[in-house]
Amino acid sequence: MGSFSTPLSGLTAAQDQLQSVSNNLANIDTDGYKDQTLTFSDIFSQTGATNGSGDPLQTGYGVAVSSTDSNFTEGSLNATGTSSNMALSGNGFFVTQSLTGLPDYTRAGDFTTNSAGQLITPSGELLLGYPAVGGIVNPAAALQPLQVGSANSPAVASTSMSLTANLDSSGAPASSSLAVYDSLGSAHVLTVSYTMGAAPGTWNYNVSIPSADLTGGTGTSTTVGSGTMNFSSSGVLISTQATGAATTSLPSAGIALTIPPTGMTFSDGAGALTGATATAPFNWSLVDGSGNPTITQTATASSTSATSTNGFASGTLSTYTVQPDGTIEGTFTSGNTLALGQVAVASFANVQGLVSTGNNNYQPTAASGSAVIGVAGTGGRGTVVGGSVEESNVDIATEFAKLIVAQQAYSANAKSVTTFNQVSQATIAMLQ
């Protein structure tokens, strides 16, 4: 009898709902999983019959699943403390490369590293992003697997230095020292000696390097720069004068040093420490970022509170972190920090058009539109949270409520089947 098809469609729909709910509950601990909900639509006869008023006469023939909708709202972010883990806060998907070489898209950021030091998903897919060369990310380059293992940072020759120090106005001699690096990464300790001059508020400075670091060096140390510093009555550095040069008022570019001195070379064979150009001198900066002098003269004991240089020895990767824009910054044993690459993020015009392919992956369809890939935090894409993963957004209370409704719907439709069966049996009995 045709009447059986109506409750049978209800049984099928309820079974599909139970399957959907059970799948959501099964994935309640799956990182990046998105809750799915079935949408149903009714089925009516397409007869053209009408009543006397011209109203259509239609009979309901049951129910069918019209769509499966995924809830792409953000799940809770769980801080794992694992450097390779990432979560997206906001819209977008990570881009991975499947074992067949084709791209996949996922919200699950529980990445690890393989034996080659590449970031991978638990199923072995490679995380893709923009490469970095010499610590500079190239967002115009083609996507490639991101590498975070056993990277090395090259030595960076120092071109400038800065000291934050105070000189005792009583005139006691003082000194500061710091290490600078040549192009091979060898450290050379510069020592700055201060002695009070004859005039009030005037100090003589002398910058030296160990003679053993130089080819042809004699004695214990070799001078690479000297001159005077002039302070105001309130102890503020107002001008400097290098030996043989004119007085320079602050704020200025600083004090020029020639390291190593003209006619000498470093004993390790490295070239000179230079400034912005090959012929520019090494610069001793005397002001901070706000233009305030970094050396003062007060009635307190002489001290050096901070030193810095822009050079580094060579080093190996020790740790790395992921920034909100997806940049992976590596910290090396030399203390240098360089970008290792940048995670790419994909967005879609219609995320409901994506098709789930398993392993937390999605693939675009004609309904979703093609992936638009770019940098996190731009074009409506979310930001990357390093050391975290996005948890499943399944709500257990909601799923249990849907489970009860689906169970009751199945029971009700089963009762309808039983009733139709009783009616058919009664009809058959009338014919006997």
C-alpha positions as a printed Julia matrix, in Angstrom:
432×3 Matrix{Float64}:
   0.0     0.0     0.0
   1.22    3.49   -0.85
   0.27    4.74    2.58
   3.22    2.84    4.08
   5.71    5.1     2.26
   4.76    8.13    4.37
   5.71    6.72    7.82
   8.66    4.89    6.23
  10.03    8.25    5.07
   9.63    9.48    8.65
  11.52    6.44    9.94
  14.31    7.11    7.47
  14.46   10.81    8.41
  14.54    9.99   12.12
  17.28    7.44   11.49
  19.29   10.05    9.58
  18.82   12.47   12.47
  19.99    9.84   14.96
  23.03    9.18   12.76
  23.85   12.9    12.62
  23.48   13.35   16.39
  25.55   10.27   17.17
  28.28   11.49   14.8
  28.34   14.87   16.58
  28.6    13.18   19.97
  31.34   10.85   18.71
  33.38   13.9    17.65
  32.88   15.91   20.82
  36.65   15.7    21.48
  37.79   16.07   17.86
  39.89   19.22   17.42
  38.34   21.64   14.94
  35.18   19.56   14.42
  32.06   21.52   13.44
  28.61   20.46   14.67
  26.24   19.31   11.91
  22.45   19.69   11.81
  19.98   18.08    9.39
  17.24   20.18    7.84
  14.06   18.42    6.68
  11.42   19.3     4.09
   7.96   17.87    3.5
   6.85   15.9     0.43
   3.46   16.6    -1.2
   1.71   15.13   -4.19
   1.99   17.16   -7.36
  -1.57   16.51   -8.51
  -3.42   19.28  -10.27
  -6.75   18.55   -8.55
  -8.61   21.47   -6.96
 -11.79   21.94   -4.96
 -14.77   24.08   -5.83
 -12.96   27.19   -4.66
 -10.0    26.44   -6.85
  -7.78   25.57   -3.9
  -5.27   22.8    -4.62
  -5.97   19.35   -3.24
  -2.71   17.8    -2.08
  -1.85   14.93    0.19
   1.33   14.77    2.25
   3.62   11.93    1.24
   6.22   12.22    3.98
   9.53   13.9     4.71
  13.05   14.05    3.25
  16.42   15.51    4.27
  16.84   18.81    2.44
  20.29   19.83    3.68
  23.09   19.15    6.13
  24.28   22.39    7.72
  27.6    22.75    9.55
  27.93   25.19   12.43
  31.16   27.03   11.68
  31.13   29.15   14.82
  34.44   29.13   16.65
  35.02   26.41   19.23
  36.78   27.01   22.54
  40.53   27.58   22.28
  42.6    25.24   24.4
  46.12   26.4    25.29
  48.39   23.36   24.91
  51.77   25.07   25.24
  53.02   23.06   22.25
  54.84   25.33   19.79
  53.58   23.47   16.72
  49.91   23.74   17.71
  47.82   26.57   16.24
  44.23   27.75   16.35
  42.31   30.19   14.19
  40.43   32.89   16.07
  37.84   34.02   13.57
  37.12   32.97    9.99
  39.29   30.89    7.74
  41.02   27.55    7.31
  44.58   26.29    7.41
  45.89   25.09    4.06
  47.47   21.65    3.95
  48.88   19.46    1.21
  47.48   15.94    0.99
  49.57   12.87    0.27
  48.41   13.15   -3.36
  49.78   16.69   -3.59
  46.38   18.41   -3.66
  45.37   21.11   -1.16
  43.01   20.45    1.75
  41.49   22.92    4.2
  41.07   22.39    7.93
  40.28   24.13   11.2
  42.16   21.52   13.24
  45.53   22.95   14.3
  46.96   20.01   16.24
  50.1    20.06   14.09
  53.31   18.21   14.85
  56.64   17.93   13.01
  57.98   15.1    10.87
  61.55   13.8    10.62
  62.35   16.57    8.13
  61.23   19.29   10.56
  58.12   20.14    8.54
  54.79   20.96   10.2
  52.23   18.22    9.53
  48.72   17.16   10.54
  48.17   13.93   12.52
  47.37   12.2     9.21
  50.68   13.33    7.69
  49.52   16.23    5.51
  51.95   19.15    5.19
  50.99   22.59    6.5
  51.49   25.2     3.77
  52.54   28.83    4.03
  54.76   31.55    2.66
  58.54   30.94    2.73
  61.11   33.17    4.44
  64.61   33.82    3.13
  67.1    35.37    5.5
  64.34   36.05    8.01
  62.19   37.94    5.48
  58.8    36.47    4.52
  57.78   36.68    0.88
  53.93   36.71    0.77
  54.03   36.84   -3.04
  55.78   33.46   -3.31
  54.01   30.18   -4.02
  52.86   28.24   -0.98
  55.24   25.59    0.28
  55.59   23.29    3.32
  56.65   25.18    6.45
  59.97   24.13    7.97
  60.7    24.58   11.68
  63.39   21.99   12.33
  67.18   22.33   12.65
  67.35   25.77   11.03
  70.5    27.87   11.36
  70.84   31.63   11.57
  73.85   33.15    9.82
  76.22   35.46   11.61
  75.29   39.14   11.34
  78.09   41.69   11.54
  77.5    44.49   14.04
  77.12   47.94   12.54
  76.16   49.89   15.65
  76.08   49.78   19.43
  74.42   51.59   22.3
  75.28   52.05   25.97
  73.11   53.28   28.82
  75.46   54.55   31.5
  75.96   57.13   34.23
  79.26   58.87   35.06
  79.98   59.89   38.65
  80.26   63.69   38.76
  82.96   63.34   41.42
  85.32   62.41   38.59
  86.11   58.8    39.41
  87.2    56.95   36.24
  84.65   54.53   34.78
  84.33   52.01   31.99
  81.72   50.09   29.96
  82.16   47.02   27.81
  80.1    44.96   25.33
  80.63   42.32   22.67
  80.22   43.06   18.97
  80.36   40.54   16.14
  82.21   40.38   12.84
  80.86   38.83    9.64
  82.0    35.35   10.71
  80.2    35.61   14.03
  83.31   36.01   16.19
  82.8    38.2    19.24
  85.07   41.17   19.93
  84.81   42.96   23.27
  84.84   46.75   23.03
  85.84   48.62   26.19
  84.91   52.27   26.66
  87.01   54.09   29.29
  85.86   57.44   30.73
  88.1    59.96   32.53
  87.09   63.44   33.64
  88.66   66.3    31.68
  90.03   69.6    32.92
  86.9    71.62   32.18
  83.73   71.09   34.31
  81.27   68.67   32.72
  83.84   67.38   30.23
  84.83   63.73   30.02
  87.37   62.0    27.79
  86.36   58.68   26.26
  88.53   55.99   24.67
  87.13   52.93   22.84
  89.5    49.97   22.49
  89.54   46.37   21.26
  91.9    43.56   22.41
  95.03   43.65   20.24
  94.95   39.83   20.1
  91.81   40.12   17.91
  93.76   42.03   15.25
  96.44   41.06   12.75
  99.4    43.29   13.53
  97.98   44.42   16.86
 100.47   45.29   19.57
 100.15   45.65   23.31
  97.07   44.69   25.3
  94.49   46.81   23.5
  94.16   48.93   20.38
  92.17   52.2    20.28
  89.41   52.39   17.68
  87.98   55.74   18.72
  88.5    58.57   21.21
  87.33   62.08   22.0
  85.37   64.11   24.55
  81.83   64.29   25.88
  80.32   67.5    27.19
  77.51   67.6    29.77
  75.23   70.45   30.84
  75.11   71.71   34.43
  72.18   69.3    35.0
  74.22   66.3    33.81
  72.68   65.94   30.34
  74.96   65.01   27.45
  74.82   67.9    25.0
  77.71   67.37   22.56
  80.64   65.16   21.58
  83.91   65.77   19.79
  85.88   62.92   18.24
  89.63   63.36   18.22
  90.58   65.44   15.21
  86.95   66.28   14.37
  84.53   69.11   15.02
  82.14   69.23   17.95
  78.77   67.6    17.28
  75.68   68.62   19.23
  73.03   66.11   20.32
  70.84   64.66   19.08
  73.25   63.45   16.43
  73.99   60.31   14.48
  76.43   59.27   17.19
  80.15   58.65   17.35
  81.91   57.07   14.36
  84.33   54.24   15.12
  86.61   52.41   12.68
  86.79   48.73   13.64
  89.38   47.39   13.02
  91.6    50.46   12.64
  92.73   51.41    9.16
  95.49   49.11    7.94
  94.54   46.25   10.26
  92.26   43.21    9.89
  90.6    40.8    12.27
  92.73   37.79   13.05
  89.85   35.45   12.03
  89.87   36.94    8.52
  86.49   38.68    8.76
  86.0    42.09    7.19
  85.56   45.35    9.05
  82.5    46.18   11.15
  80.78   48.74    8.98
  77.68   50.86    8.97
  74.91   51.05    6.4
  77.41   50.96    3.5
  80.71   49.21    3.01
  82.62   52.46    3.58
  80.49   53.78    6.46
  82.01   53.67    9.98
  80.7    51.66   12.91
  78.26   53.86   14.85
  78.03   54.39   18.6
  74.5    55.69   19.15
  74.15   58.18   22.02
  70.37   58.7    22.05
  67.38   56.38   22.52
  64.34   56.08   20.28
  62.86   59.26   21.76
  66.03   61.27   21.2
  67.06   61.3    24.87
  70.79   60.91   25.65
  71.72   57.46   26.98
  74.77   58.67   28.94
  74.39   61.0    31.92
  76.56   62.63   34.59
  75.1    62.7    38.11
  76.31   62.6    41.71
  75.89   58.83   41.94
  78.29   55.96   41.4
  79.25   55.25   37.8
  77.39   52.31   36.3
  76.37   50.76   33.0
  72.75   49.62   33.05
  72.31   48.37   29.48
  74.26   47.58   26.32
  73.09   46.51   22.87
  74.36   45.82   19.39
  72.63   44.79   16.18
  75.05   41.96   15.43
  74.79   38.26   16.2
  76.92   35.15   16.18
  75.7    32.22   14.09
  73.27   29.95   15.92
  70.92   26.99   15.72
  67.17   27.07   16.28
  66.21   26.61   19.93
  62.51   27.58   20.05
  59.82   29.13   17.86
  56.51   30.88   18.34
  53.61   31.72   16.02
  52.48   35.34   15.84
  48.84   36.49   15.27
  49.56   37.16   11.58
  50.82   33.59   11.2
  54.52   34.46   11.14
  56.62   31.71   12.7
  59.46   33.42   14.58
  62.45   31.29   15.49
  64.74   32.11   18.4
  68.3    30.9    17.91
  71.06   30.02   20.35
  72.81   33.24   19.32
  69.86   35.25   20.69
  68.85   36.26   17.18
  65.17   36.09   16.16
  64.26   35.41   12.54
  61.06   34.6    10.66
  60.96   30.98    9.48
  57.83   31.37    7.36
  54.21   32.47    7.57
  51.1    30.31    7.84
  48.61   30.82    5.0
  44.88   31.14    5.72
  42.1    30.41    3.22
  38.6    31.87    3.16
  35.5    30.95    1.13
  32.48   32.92   -0.07
  30.07   30.23    1.21
  31.45   27.89    3.87
  28.2    25.87    3.85
  29.14   24.79    0.34
  32.27   22.99    1.58
  32.23   19.21    1.61
  33.78   17.28    4.48
  36.26   14.63    3.31
  37.27   13.18    6.69
  40.42   13.68    8.77
  39.04   17.13    9.72
  39.46   18.26    6.11
  37.18   20.15    3.73
  37.17   20.54   -0.03
  35.63   23.4    -2.03
  32.7    22.92   -4.4
  30.97   25.11   -6.95
  28.63   26.2    -4.13
  31.46   27.27   -1.81
  33.55   29.03   -4.43
  37.3    28.76   -4.77
  39.65   29.31   -1.85
  40.94   32.87   -1.4
  44.32   32.46    0.28
  46.13   35.24    2.11
  47.64   36.4     5.39
  45.9    35.93    8.73
  44.17   39.04   10.02
  43.53   40.46    6.52
  40.56   40.24    4.17
  38.18   39.08    6.9
  40.41   36.17    7.89
  40.92   35.34   11.54
  44.17   35.56   13.45
  46.41   32.68   14.47
  46.79   31.75   18.15
  50.04   29.89   18.7
  50.4    27.09   21.21
  46.65   26.38   21.17
  44.09   24.24   19.37
  40.43   24.87   18.59
  38.16   22.35   20.27
  35.0    20.82   18.84
  32.0    23.18   19.03
  29.53   20.34   19.75
  27.25   21.17   22.69
  26.39   17.96   24.52
  23.16   19.33   26.05
  21.83   20.38   22.65
  22.74   17.02   21.11
  20.97   15.1    23.87
  17.83   17.18   23.28
  17.99   16.42   19.55
  18.58   12.76   20.39
  15.36   12.59   22.43
  13.35   14.3    19.68
  14.73   11.93   17.02
  13.97    8.91   19.2
  10.38   10.04   19.76
   9.95   10.76   16.05
  11.17    7.28   15.19
   8.76    5.72   17.7
   5.82    7.79   16.39
   6.49    6.82   12.77
   6.89    3.17   13.78
   3.46    3.4    15.44
   2.06    4.77   12.16
   3.46    1.78   10.29
   1.83   -0.53   12.83
  -1.5     1.27   12.44
  -1.39    1.07    8.64
  -0.63   -2.62    8.97
  -3.66   -3.16   11.21
  -5.88   -1.29    8.75
  -4.6    -3.33    5.85
  -5.16   -6.54    7.79
  -8.73   -5.5     8.57
  -9.35   -4.72    4.89
  -8.05   -8.11    3.83
 -10.23   -9.8     6.44
 -13.32   -8.12    4.97
 -12.6    -9.77    1.62
 -12.37  -13.28    3.03
